[in-house]
């Protein structure tokens, strides 16, 4: 199961820039993680300034 971006997302884009497989893209009002591409490495969660990304 892939990481998820919760409602606290401030749409800063930091997570997208740190994802090694480009699984994160800008969605409606916040960024989204494509579960089919996510490799569960945790790079995005470790770099989110507001802690909006949660582990599977």
C-alpha positions as CSV (number, residue, x, y, z in Angstrom):
1,X,0.0,0.0,0.0
2,X,1.3,3.4,-1.0
3,X,1.9,6.5,1.2
4,X,-0.9,9.0,1.4
5,X,-1.1,12.8,1.5
6,X,-3.6,14.0,4.1
7,X,-5.6,17.2,4.3
8,X,-2.8,19.1,6.0
9,X,-1.0,19.4,2.6
10,X,-0.1,23.0,1.8
11,X,0.8,22.3,-1.8
12,X,4.4,23.4,-1.5
13,X,5.6,20.7,-3.9
14,X,8.5,19.5,-1.7
15,X,7.3,16.0,-1.8
16,X,7.1,15.8,-5.6
17,X,10.7,17.0,-5.9
18,X,12.0,14.3,-3.6
19,X,10.1,11.3,-5.0
20,X,12.7,9.1,-6.9
21,X,10.0,7.5,-9.1
22,X,7.9,10.6,-9.8
23,X,4.8,9.1,-8.2
24,X,3.6,12.5,-6.9
25,X,1.7,15.1,-8.9
26,X,-0.4,18.2,-8.2
27,X,-4.1,17.4,-7.8
28,X,-7.1,19.5,-6.8
29,X,-5.9,21.6,-3.9
30,X,-3.1,19.3,-2.8
31,X,-0.6,16.9,-4.1
32,X,-1.4,13.2,-4.7
33,X,0.6,10.0,-4.7
34,X,-0.1,7.5,-7.5
35,X,-0.3,4.2,-5.6
36,X,0.6,2.2,-8.8
37,X,3.9,4.0,-9.0
38,X,4.9,4.6,-5.3
39,X,7.6,2.2,-4.1
40,X,7.1,3.1,-0.4
41,X,10.6,4.5,0.1
42,X,9.4,7.2,2.5
43,X,11.5,10.0,0.9
44,X,8.4,12.2,0.5
45,X,7.3,11.8,4.1
46,X,10.7,12.6,5.5
47,X,10.7,15.9,3.6
48,X,7.2,17.2,4.1
49,X,7.4,20.4,6.1
50,X,3.9,19.9,7.7
51,X,3.9,16.1,8.2
52,X,1.0,15.6,5.8
53,X,2.3,12.3,4.3
54,X,1.4,9.2,6.2
55,X,2.9,5.7,5.9
56,X,0.9,2.8,4.6
